[in-house]
Amino acid sequence: MMIALSMLMLLGCSRQKETSLPKHRLWYDEPAEKWIEALPVGNGRMGAMVFGDPKNERIQFNEESLWAGTKIDNNNPQALEHLPEIRELIFDGKYQKAYEMANQYLLGTPPRIRSYQTFGDVFLNYQWDSEVKDYRRELDLRTGIATTTFTAGENKVKQEVFASAPANLIAVHISATEPFNVDVNMKRERDAKVEFLSDGKMIMNGQIIDPKEPSRGPAGPHMKFSAIAEVKTEGGELASHEDRLSYKSVNSLTIYLTAATNYVLDTLNFSDNIDPAAQCKSILKNTEEKSFSEIKDAHVSDHSNMFNRVSFSLGKDTLQDMPTDERLERVKNGHIDNGLTTTYFQYGRYLLMGSSRKPGRLPANLQGVWNKDFNAAWNSDFHTNINLQMNYWPAEVGNLSETSLILTRFMEELTVPGSVTAKKMYGTEGWTLHHLTDPFGRTGVADGVWGVSPMAGPWMTFPLYRHFKFTQDMDYLRRIYPLLKGSAEFVKGFLVKSPEGYLVTNPSHSPENAFFVPGTNKQEQSSLTYAATIDIQIINKLIDNCIEASQLLDKDQDFARQLKDIQEQLPPVQIGENGTIQEWIKDYEEVEVGHRHMSHLLGLYPLAQITEETPELYEAARKTIQRRLEHGGGHTGWSRAWIISFFARLKNGEKALHHLQQLFTKSTVQNLFDMHPPFQIDGNFGGTAGIAEMLMQSHNGVIRLLPALPEAWSEGSVKGLKARGGFECDIWWKEGKLTKAVIRSEKGGKVDVKYDSEEFSVEIEPGGKYTYTTK
């Protein structure tokens, strides 16, 4: 295909506003019966799940920092003393003894953490004289408003709920054509007291009381918290306020709900010097002079300006009048629904906005900022052996770069306890952490010996450096360089010589897989090893990033040369006898061939170490995925989402689409949340990233247009995707072929562009754009 190029340099021009955006709504003709069916709203700091019940409405809410537990140094004090012996046992293949010692001397003290917690619920109990009809509830992704409408008798009722970032609160507004009666209540099942005041306020004050559970840390009174719901009405009266707020004959009712804790990010701890109730009052004071319409308009403007940076269409959505749960069920029965696909992509962006942006301070955890439990699955922690990393895969390409800054700030604080872990456990400079952490900065080994993952720290530097690669922000690079260097210093001190003469990690672990120990007739298995393949890939990428950063900043050239020398002594990524990428330093047999983790393919995606330029590894990666799938791999939501990006990198659009369909079929529930199971938000983020990867890739200095377009996506457009190098791309296609693309750059620069077999270089002036069309 010939590509005709036409360059338009428009210095200082601004991007034209979209005049027609697809309708991206989730909607239903019945209220949610279960939490997993409710609709989420979030502003980065607070989240809520809206059930849409026209008689007994429930709005369950969260605040990002409400965690059980307390700050504690959980590094095993005997780790460093016994590390040499454990390493020697692993080198000698004495894995059972190594496990026993690791369990005693490496496992954290205590080994477990406590959970992220639900904050509480707001209930609205209506007294309708007639049956409800004409029911509809929906979530408009473009505005961030969850709306419920219905008719009770002749009374037409509308409820709107949103989480406003500008106002730093959750707003609930109920309007009706006739006066109505409603009781408003706020509850939390433990550790709190709620007061109902005559001025229409509900005030919750509490303190988490952790029960005795030595494996999770100290018991007793810990984090303090408060929530205030301020109710404003038009017409009617407050008839009772003893155990609820009971309103009679109101024309409209508005609730402003906010919550706070005494958590301090700067110290990764809570402080008795902070009054959460005073914080809530301060937030609500800012609403005193504003109408609901003003608060709503400010929210919609803020939300839509961020959300609408990217638009995505796969042709006319002919099924938009079908409820979302019915559409999903149709997909589960084998149909392809392109409209639902585009909504799912935008839903992932919506969820990331809702759980990782200012006024929030903490990154998205395993459930974003939505959790109904006091003891959540996996504690709803920050899981750092892929899950937290996956949460941020769509951040840059999805034009939501500021969400990465929340993660950056958290990681900067984690280097403080991480440096204690590096010194106490391994005797090194720098910092690291293992397979999970919490807002109190746990960086020692958690859960079990399988949590010995010292390279999780270096792995967590990748989303930070990726933010620089996409934005080209040199001030940001200067900010994160100490964090990169500290991670490299840890690696430099941690590596040891292997029997083969390589510099290797020991102990090492390929999350969360195990192998049969040779010579034991499959009677013994081990997760401990040395130089797991993922470690080699992580170290290579970390070194590449550090060397590039040192060159750009013109500093630490001697250190960069030391890193290059280390890199040359690392073992290679190997291909096993069965033609797949070896997961470990030796060609061990996996205990679970279809394991959900595919850690040895990190070099394929999200890294770009395994590409067409490494054909043998590229083919071996394809065989590795095939073997995993043949044995049941991809059986969890996030794992299936990862596979989409694998096939996108392999330029196989049909298989990428197949696994997207499988993600819908096996791991998606009616409100489009991902199920591990249970609910785990990384699958949503991984799925969104996978769709983006099918449409545009930008690794290794090349922007690839439509690299994995399936036949079912024969017509469409995507606008606003970000590419590495500070570029932004709009792409149109028809009959499966590219028709037009526009590449913009605020800072300007040169980049290679590839479509099909054509590849060429373009250079864009600052503030300009490059337009090309096909003939």
C-alpha positions in Angstrom: 0.0 0.0 0.0 1.3 3.5 -0.9 1.1 6.1 1.8 0.7 9.7 0.7 2.1 12.1 3.3 1.1 15.6 3.9 2.5 17.7 6.7 0.6 20.5 8.4 2.7 22.5 10.8 0.3 24.4 13.1 2.4 26.1 15.7 0.5 27.0 18.8 -2.7 25.5 17.5 -5.1 23.7 19.9 -6.9 20.5 19.1 -10.4 20.9 17.7 -13.1 19.9 20.2 -15.0 16.8 19.4 -18.5 17.7 18.3 -19.9 14.2 18.4 -18.7 11.6 20.9 -20.0 8.1 21.2 -22.5 7.4 24.0 -20.6 5.4 26.6 -23.2 4.4 29.2 -23.9 1.4 31.3 -27.6 1.1 31.8 -30.1 -1.3 33.3 -33.9 -1.7 33.7 -33.6 -3.2 37.2 -31.9 -2.0 40.4 -28.8 -3.8 41.7 -29.5 -6.7 44.1 -25.8 -7.4 44.8 -22.9 -5.1 45.5 -21.2 -6.4 42.3 -24.1 -5.2 40.3 -24.0 -1.6 41.6 -22.5 1.3 39.7 -19.2 2.9 40.7 -18.4 6.6 41.1 -15.1 7.9 42.3 -13.0 11.1 42.5 -9.6 9.5 43.3 -10.0 9.9 47.1 -13.5 8.6 47.6 -15.6 6.0 45.9 -19.2 4.9 46.1 -21.3 2.0 44.7 -24.8 3.1 43.8 -27.5 0.4 43.9 -30.3 2.4 42.4 -33.1 0.9 44.5 -36.2 3.1 44.2 -37.6 2.1 47.6 -34.6 1.3 49.8 -31.6 2.9 48.1 -28.1 2.0 49.3 -25.0 3.9 48.5 -21.9 2.2 49.9 -18.9 4.4 50.2 -15.1 4.2 50.6 -12.2 6.6 51.4 -8.8 5.6 50.0 -6.8 5.5 53.3 -9.2 3.7 55.7 -7.1 0.7 56.5 -6.8 -1.6 59.5 -3.3 -2.0 60.9 -0.5 0.3 61.8 3.0 1.1 60.7 5.5 -1.6 61.6 9.0 -2.8 60.6 8.2 -6.3 59.5 11.8 -7.2 58.2 13.0 -10.4 59.7 15.9 -9.4 62.0 17.7 -12.7 61.3 17.6 -12.4 57.5 21.0 -11.0 56.8 22.8 -13.4 59.1 21.3 -16.4 57.4 21.2 -15.1 53.8 24.6 -16.6 52.7 23.5 -20.1 53.9 20.1 -19.9 52.2 21.9 -18.8 49.0 24.3 -21.7 49.1 21.5 -24.2 49.7 19.7 -22.8 46.6 22.8 -23.0 44.5 23.3 -26.6 45.7 19.7 -27.6 44.8 18.8 -28.3 48.4 15.5 -26.6 48.0 13.6 -28.1 50.9 16.2 -27.0 53.4 16.4 -23.6 51.8 12.6 -23.3 52.1 12.7 -24.2 55.8 15.3 -21.6 56.5 13.6 -19.0 54.4 10.4 -19.6 56.2 12.2 -19.1 59.5 14.6 -16.3 58.6 13.3 -14.4 55.6 9.6 -14.4 56.2 8.3 -11.1 57.6 7.7 -10.6 61.3 4.7 -10.4 61.3 4.1 -12.0 57.9 0.7 -10.6 57.1 -1.0 -7.3 56.7 -4.5 -6.0 57.6 -7.2 -5.0 55.2 -8.5 -1.9 53.4 -12.0 -1.4 54.8 -15.4 -0.2 53.7 -16.2 3.2 55.3 -20.0 2.7 55.5 -23.4 3.1 53.8 -25.9 5.8 53.2 -29.5 4.6 53.0 -32.5 6.4 51.5 -35.8 4.7 52.4 -38.8 6.1 50.5 -42.5 5.8 51.3 -44.3 5.5 48.0 -48.1 5.0 47.9 -47.9 3.4 44.4 -45.9 0.8 42.6 -42.7 1.9 40.8 -42.7 1.8 37.0 -40.6 3.2 34.1 -37.4 2.3 35.9 -33.9 3.0 34.6 -30.5 3.3 36.1 -27.4 4.3 34.2 -23.8 5.4 34.6 -22.7 8.0 32.0 -18.9 7.6 31.7 -18.6 11.0 30.0 -20.1 12.9 33.0 -19.3 10.5 35.8 -22.9 10.7 37.0 -24.9 7.6 38.1 -28.6 8.4 37.4 -31.7 6.5 38.5 -35.1 7.5 37.2 -38.6 6.0 37.8 -42.2 6.9 38.3 -44.1 6.2 41.6 -47.8 6.8 40.8 -47.7 10.1 38.9 -44.5 11.2 40.6 -41.5 11.3 38.3 -38.3 10.8 40.4 -34.7 11.4 39.4 -31.6 10.5 41.5 -28.1 11.7 40.5 -25.0 10.5 42.3 -21.4 11.6 41.5 -18.0 11.9 43.2 -16.7 15.4 42.6 -12.9 16.0 42.5 -13.3 19.8 42.6 -15.6 19.7 45.6 -13.8 16.7 47.1 -17.1 14.9 48.0 -19.9 12.6 46.9 -23.1 14.3 45.9 -26.5 12.8 45.9 -29.5 14.7 44.5 -33.1 13.6 44.3 -35.7 15.6 42.5 -39.3 14.8 41.8 -42.4 16.3 40.2 -44.4 16.0 43.4 -43.4 16.1 47.1 -42.1 12.9 48.7 -41.2 11.4 52.0 -37.8 9.8 52.7 -35.7 8.6 55.6 -32.0 9.1 55.4 -29.5 7.0 57.4 -25.8 6.4 57.6 -24.4 3.2 59.1 -21.1 1.4 59.8 -21.2 -2.0 61.4 -18.2 -1.6 63.7 -15.8 0.8 65.4 -18.0 3.9 64.9 -20.9 6.0 66.2 -23.3 8.0 64.1 -25.1 11.1 65.3 -28.2 12.6 63.6 -28.5 16.3 64.2 -31.5 18.7 63.9 -29.7 20.8 61.2 -29.8 17.9 58.8 -26.3 16.5 59.4 -25.2 12.9 60.0 -21.8 12.6 61.6 -19.9 9.4 62.0 -16.8 9.3 64.2 -14.8 6.2 64.9 -11.5 4.4 65.3 -10.5 1.0 63.9 -10.0 -1.5 66.7 -7.9 -4.3 65.4 -8.5 -7.7 67.0 -5.7 -9.9 68.3 -4.2 -11.6 65.3 -0.4 -11.8 65.8 0.3 -12.8 62.2 -1.0 -9.4 61.1 0.6 -7.1 63.6 -0.4 -5.3 66.9 -4.0 -5.3 68.1 -5.8 -2.3 69.6 -7.1 1.1 68.6 -5.5 2.4 65.5 -6.7 4.7 62.6 -9.3 7.4 63.4 -11.9 8.3 60.8 -14.9 10.5 60.3 -17.7 11.0 57.8 -20.2 13.8 57.5 -23.3 13.8 55.3 -25.0 17.1 55.1 -28.6 17.0 53.9 -30.3 20.0 52.2 -33.9 20.1 51.1 -36.2 22.2 49.1 -39.6 22.4 50.8 -40.9 20.0 53.4 -39.6 19.5 56.9 -37.3 17.4 59.1 -39.8 15.4 61.1 -37.4 13.3 63.2 -33.7 13.0 63.8 -33.2 10.5 66.6 -31.9 7.4 64.8 -32.3 8.7 61.2 -33.2 11.9 59.4 -36.9 11.6 58.5 -38.2 14.1 55.9 -41.8 14.8 55.0 -43.1 16.4 51.8 -39.8 17.6 50.3 -39.6 18.7 46.6 -35.9 17.8 46.3 -33.1 16.5 48.6 -29.4 16.8 48.3 -26.7 15.0 50.3 -23.1 16.1 50.4 -21.0 13.3 51.8 -17.4 13.4 52.6 -15.0 11.3 54.7 -11.5 11.5 56.1 -9.0 9.7 58.3 -5.9 10.7 60.2 -3.6 9.1 57.7 -0.4 10.9 56.6 1.2 9.9 53.4 4.5 11.8 54.2 5.1 9.4 57.1 3.1 6.3 55.9 1.3 6.4 59.2 -1.6 8.0 61.0 -1.3 10.9 63.4 -3.2 11.8 66.5 -2.6 15.4 65.6 -5.1 15.2 62.7 -8.8 15.6 63.4 -10.7 13.8 60.6 -14.0 15.5 61.6 -12.4 18.9 61.2 -11.2 17.9 57.7 -14.7 16.9 56.7 -16.1 20.2 58.0 -13.6 22.1 56.1 -14.5 20.3 52.9 -18.2 20.9 53.4 -17.7 24.6 54.2 -16.6 25.1 50.6 -20.1 24.1 49.4 -22.0 26.6 51.6 -22.2 29.3 49.0 -22.7 27.1 46.0 -25.9 25.6 44.6 -26.2 21.9 43.6 -26.2 23.0 39.9 -22.9 24.9 40.4 -21.3 21.9 42.1 -22.6 19.5 39.4 -21.5 21.8 36.5 -17.9 22.1 38.0 -17.8 18.3 38.4 -19.0 17.6 34.8 -16.5 20.1 33.4 -13.6 18.7 35.3 -14.5 15.0 34.6 -15.4 15.4 31.0 -12.3 17.4 30.2 -10.2 14.5 31.4 -12.3 11.7 30.1 -12.9 13.1 26.6 -9.2 13.3 25.8 -9.7 9.9 24.1 -12.6 8.9 21.9 -13.0 5.4 20.4 -15.6 4.1 17.9 -16.0 0.8 16.1 -18.8 2.0 13.9 -22.4 2.7 14.7 -23.6 1.2 18.0 -26.9 -0.5 17.0 -27.4 -2.0 20.4 -27.2 1.0 22.6 -30.9 0.7 23.5 -30.3 -2.8 24.9 -29.5 -2.9 28.7 -25.8 -3.5 29.4 -26.4 -6.8 31.3 -28.3 -8.2 28.3 -25.6 -7.1 26.0 -23.0 -8.8 28.1 -25.1 -12.0 28.2 -25.3 -11.8 24.4 -21.5 -11.7 24.2 -21.3 -14.6 26.6 -23.4 -16.5 24.2 -20.9 -16.0 21.4 -21.7 -12.7 19.8 -19.3 -9.9 19.1 -20.5 -6.5 20.3 -18.2 -3.7 19.1 -20.2 -1.0 21.0 -19.8 -2.8 24.3 -16.1 -3.2 23.5 -15.6 0.5 23.1 -17.6 1.2 26.3 -15.5 -1.4 28.2 -12.3 0.4 27.0 -13.6 3.7 28.2 -14.9 2.1 31.4 -11.3 1.1 32.3 -10.2 4.7 31.8 -13.1 5.9 33.9 -12.2 3.5 36.8 -8.6 4.6 36.7 -9.7 8.3 36.9 -12.0 7.4 39.8 -9.3 5.6 41.8 -6.0 7.5 41.1 -6.2 11.3 40.8 -6.2 14.3 43.0 -7.6 14.9 45.6 -6.5 11.3 46.1 -3.0 10.5 47.6 -2.8 6.7 47.3 -2.6 4.6 44.1 -5.4 2.3 43.0 -5.3 -0.9 45.1 -6.6 -4.3 44.1 -10.2 -2.9 44.0 -9.4 0.6 42.9 -11.2 2.6 45.6 -14.3 0.4 45.8 -14.6 -2.3 48.6 -17.6 -3.5 50.6 -15.7 -5.6 53.2 -13.9 -5.2 56.5 -11.6 -8.1 55.5 -11.3 -7.9 51.7 -10.0 -10.6 49.4 -6.2 -10.3 49.5 -6.8 -7.4 51.9 -7.4 -5.3 48.8 -3.6 -4.6 49.0 -1.1 -3.1 46.7 0.1 -6.3 45.1 3.4 -5.7 43.4 4.1 -8.9 41.5 2.1 -7.7 38.6 -1.3 -6.4 39.8 -0.3 -2.8 40.9 1.8 -2.5 37.8 -1.1 -3.7 35.6 -3.3 -1.0 37.2 -1.2 1.6 35.5 -0.7 0.0 32.1 -3.4 2.2 30.5 -2.4 5.4 32.3 -0.1 6.8 29.7 -1.4 5.4 26.4 -4.9 6.2 27.7 -4.1 9.9 28.0 -4.4 9.9 31.8 -0.8 10.7 32.7 -1.7 12.5 35.9 -2.9 9.2 37.4 0.7 8.0 37.3 1.8 10.9 39.5 -0.3 9.5 42.4 1.7 6.3 42.1 4.9 8.2 41.8 4.3 10.1 45.1 3.5 6.8 46.9 6.6 5.1 45.5 8.8 8.0 46.7 7.7 7.4 50.2 8.1 3.7 49.9 11.8 4.1 49.3 12.2 5.0 53.0 11.1 1.7 54.5 12.4 0.0 51.3 15.9 1.2 52.1 15.5 -0.4 55.6 14.6 -3.7 53.9 17.5 -3.5 51.5 20.0 -2.9 54.4 18.5 -5.2 57.0 17.6 -8.2 54.8 20.3 -8.1 52.1 23.0 -5.8 53.3 22.8 -3.5 50.3 22.4 0.2 49.5 19.3 1.4 47.8 15.8 0.2 48.4 13.4 -2.6 47.5 10.2 -4.2 48.5 8.6 -7.6 48.0 5.3 -8.9 46.5 2.9 -6.6 48.3 2.7 -3.5 50.4 0.1 -1.3 52.2 -0.3 2.4 53.0 1.9 1.9 56.1 4.9 0.9 53.9 5.4 -2.8 54.5 8.4 -3.8 52.4 9.5 -7.1 54.1 8.4 -10.5 52.9 4.7 -11.1 53.4 2.3 -14.1 53.3 4.8 -16.9 52.8 8.1 -17.9 51.3 6.4 -17.5 47.8 6.4 -13.8 48.7 10.2 -13.6 48.5 10.3 -11.4 45.4 13.2 -8.9 45.9 12.8 -7.7 42.3 9.3 -6.3 42.9 11.0 -3.0 43.9 12.9 -2.6 40.6 9.7 -3.7 38.7 7.8 -0.9 40.4 10.1 1.7 38.8 8.8 0.8 35.3 5.5 2.6 35.4 7.3 5.7 36.7 9.9 5.7 34.0 7.2 5.0 31.4 5.5 8.3 32.5 8.7 10.0 31.5 9.0 8.2 28.2 5.5 9.3 27.3 5.7 12.8 28.5 9.4 13.7 28.0 9.1 15.8 31.2 12.7 16.4 32.2 11.7 17.9 35.6 9.9 14.7 36.3 13.0 12.7 35.2 15.1 14.7 37.7 12.5 14.0 40.3 12.5 10.2 39.9 16.1 9.7 39.1 17.1 9.1 42.7 14.5 6.5 43.0 15.8 4.7 39.8 19.4 5.0 41.0 18.4 3.6 44.4 16.8 0.6 42.9 19.8 0.0 40.7 22.1 0.3 43.8 20.0 -2.4 45.4 20.4 -4.7 42.4 24.1 -4.0 42.3 24.6 -5.1 45.9 22.1 -8.0 45.7 23.6 -9.9 42.7 26.0 -12.8 43.4 28.0 -15.1 41.2 26.3 -18.3 40.2 27.9 -21.7 39.7 27.7 -21.0 36.0 29.7 -17.7 36.4 26.8 -15.3 35.9 25.7 -12.5 38.2 22.3 -13.7 39.4 19.5 -13.0 41.9 19.4 -15.3 44.8 16.9 -15.9 46.4 14.6 -15.6 43.4 11.0 -16.5 42.6 8.9 -16.5 39.4 5.6 -15.2 40.7 3.7 -17.3 41.9 4.8 -20.5 40.2 6.8 -23.6 41.3 8.8 -26.3 39.7 9.4 -30.0 40.4 12.8 -30.5 41.9 14.9 -32.6 39.6 15.7 -36.1 40.9 12.8 -36.3 43.3 10.3 -38.1 41.0 8.0 -35.1 41.3 7.7 -35.6 45.1 9.3 -32.3 45.9 8.6 -28.9 44.4 10.1 -25.4 45.0 9.3 -21.8 44.3 12.7 -20.7 45.5 15.4 -20.6 42.9 18.0 -18.3 41.6 17.9 -16.1 38.4 14.3 -16.6 37.5 13.8 -15.3 34.0 11.6 -12.5 35.1 14.5 -11.2 37.3 16.8 -11.1 34.3 14.3 -9.2 32.2 13.6 -6.7 35.1 17.3 -6.0 35.7 18.0 -5.5 32.0 15.2 -3.0 31.8 16.2 -1.2 35.0 19.8 -0.9 33.8 18.7 0.4 30.4 16.5 3.0 32.0 19.1 4.1 34.5 21.8 4.4 31.8 19.5 6.4 29.5 18.4 8.7 32.4 22.0 9.3 33.4 22.9 10.3 29.9 19.9 12.6 29.6 20.7 14.2 32.9 24.5 14.2 32.3 25.3 12.7 35.6 26.7 9.5 37.3 28.5 8.3 34.2 30.8 6.1 36.3 27.8 4.4 37.9 26.2 3.9 34.4 29.4 2.2 33.3 29.3 -0.1 36.3 25.7 -1.0 35.5 26.7 -1.8 31.9 29.4 -4.1 33.2 26.9 -5.8 35.4 24.4 -6.2 32.5 27.1 -8.0 30.4 27.4 -10.6 33.2 23.7 -11.4 33.5 22.5 -14.8 32.2 20.6 -14.8 28.9 16.9 -15.4 28.5 16.9 -19.1 27.4 14.7 -21.3 25.3 13.9 -24.7 26.7 13.8 -28.1 25.0 10.1 -27.8 24.3 10.7 -24.5 22.4 9.3 -22.2 25.0 10.9 -19.4 27.0 12.5 -21.0 30.1 10.9 -19.7 33.3 13.9 -20.4 35.4 17.7 -20.6 35.1 17.4 -24.3 34.3 14.8 -26.1 32.2 12.7 -27.2 35.2 9.3 -28.8 34.8 6.4 -26.5 36.0 4.2 -27.8 38.7 1.2 -26.0 37.1 1.8 -25.8 33.3 -1.3 -23.6 32.9 -0.4 -21.2 35.7 -2.1 -17.8 35.8 1.2 -15.9 36.0 3.3 -15.8 32.8 6.2 -13.9 34.4 8.8 -15.1 31.9 6.9 -13.2 29.2 7.4 -9.8 30.9 9.9 -9.2 28.1 7.2 -9.5 25.5 4.7 -7.2 27.2 4.8 -4.7 28.8 8.5 -4.6 28.1 9.8 -4.8 24.6 12.8 -7.1 24.9 11.2 -9.9 22.9 10.2 -8.5 19.5 10.4 -9.3 15.8 14.0 -8.2 16.0 14.7 -11.2 18.3 12.9 -13.8 16.1 13.9 -16.9 18.0 12.6 -15.5 21.3 9.6 -14.1 19.5 8.6 -17.5 18.3 9.4 -19.1 21.6 7.1 -16.6 23.3 4.3 -17.6 21.0 4.8 -21.2 21.9 5.0 -20.3 25.6 1.5 -18.7 25.4 0.1 -21.6 23.4 1.4 -24.1 26.0 0.0 -22.1 28.9 -3.4 -21.9 27.2 -3.5 -25.6 26.2 -3.2 -26.3 30.0 -5.9 -23.9 31.2 -3.9 -20.6 31.4 -5.7 -17.3 31.5 -8.3 -18.6 33.9 -8.3 -15.4 36.0 -9.4 -12.0 34.8 -6.1 -10.2 35.0 -4.3 -13.1 33.5 -6.7 -13.2 30.5 -6.3 -9.4 30.1 -2.5 -9.8 29.9 -2.9 -12.4 27.1 -4.7 -9.8 25.0 -1.6 -7.6 25.0 0.7 -10.6 24.4 -1.2 -11.4 21.1 -1.3 -7.7 20.2 2.5 -7.7 20.5 2.6 -10.8 18.4 0.5 -8.9 15.8 -2.3 -11.5 16.0 -5.5 -9.4 16.1 -7.8 -12.4 15.8 -6.4 -14.1 18.9 -6.2 -10.8 20.8 -9.9 -10.4 20.1 -10.7 -14.0 21.0 -9.2 -13.4 24.5 -11.0 -10.1 24.9 -14.2 -12.1 24.2 -13.0 -14.6 26.8 -12.4 -11.8 29.3 -16.0 -10.7 28.8 -17.4 -14.3 28.9 -15.5 -15.7 31.8 -14.4 -12.8 34.0 -16.8 -9.9 33.6 -20.0 -9.3 35.6 -23.0 -7.2 34.6 -21.6 -3.9 35.9 -18.5 -4.7 33.8 -16.2 -5.2 36.8 -13.5 -7.8 36.4 -13.7 -10.9 38.4 -10.5 -12.7 39.5 -12.8 -14.0 41.0 -13.8 -12.2 43.3 -13.7 -8.6 42.1 -10.2 -7.4 41.2 -9.8 -4.3 39.2 -6.5 -5.0 37.5 -8.4 -7.1 34.8 -10.3 -4.0 33.8 -7.1 -2.0 33.5 -5.3 -4.8 31.7 -8.2 -5.2 29.3 -8.2 -1.5 28.5 -4.4 -1.5 27.9 -4.8 -4.6 25.7 -7.3 -2.9 23.4 -5.1 0.1 23.1 -2.2 -2.1 22.2 -4.2 -3.6 19.4 -4.8 -0.2 17.9 -1.4 1.5 18.4 2.0 0.6 19.8 5.0 2.9 20.5 7.8 0.8 21.9 11.5 1.0 20.9 11.1 4.3 19.1 8.5 3.3 16.5 4.8 4.2 16.4 2.9 1.2 15.0 -0.5 2.0 13.6 -3.2 -0.7 13.8 -0.7 -3.5 14.5 -3.3 -6.1 15.6 -6.6 -5.1 14.1 -9.1 -8.0 14.0 -11.5 -8.5 11.1 -14.5 -7.7 13.3 -13.2 -4.2 13.8 -13.3 -3.4 10.1 -14.3 0.2 10.6 -13.5 2.7 13.3 -11.5 5.5 14.8 -9.6 6.3 17.9 -8.5 9.7 18.9 -6.2 10.9 21.6 -4.0 7.9 22.3 -0.6 8.8 23.7 2.7 7.4 22.3 6.1 7.4 23.8 8.2 10.4 22.9 5.5 12.9 23.7 3.2 12.2 20.7 -0.5 11.9 20.5 -2.3 9.9 17.8 -5.6 9.9 16.0 -6.3 7.0 13.7 -9.1 6.3 11.2 -9.7 3.0 9.3 -12.2 1.5 7.0 -12.6 -2.1 5.5 -9.8 -3.1 7.8 -7.3 -0.6 6.3 -5.8 2.6 7.6 -7.3 5.6 5.9 -5.9 8.5 7.9 -3.7 9.3 10.9 -2.7 12.4 12.7 0.3 12.6 15.0 0.6 15.7 17.2 3.4 16.8 19.5 3.5 19.7 22.0 7.3 19.5 22.4 8.1 18.4 18.8 10.5 15.6 17.8 11.4 12.9 15.4 9.8 9.5 15.3 9.5 6.5 13.1 6.0 5.4 12.0 5.0 2.0 10.7 1.9 0.7 9.1 1.8 -2.8 7.6 5.1 -3.1 5.7 5.7 0.6 5.3 8.0 2.5 7.7 9.1 6.1 7.5 10.4 8.9 9.7 8.6 12.1 10.5 9.8 15.2 12.3 7.2 17.5 13.9 7.8 21.1 15.1 6.8 21.9 18.7 3.0 22.4 18.8 2.6 20.9 15.3 1.1 17.9 13.8 1.7 15.4 10.9 -1.2 14.2 8.9 -1.1 11.3 6.4 -3.6 9.5 4.4 -3.6 6.3 2.4 -4.4 5.9 -1.3 
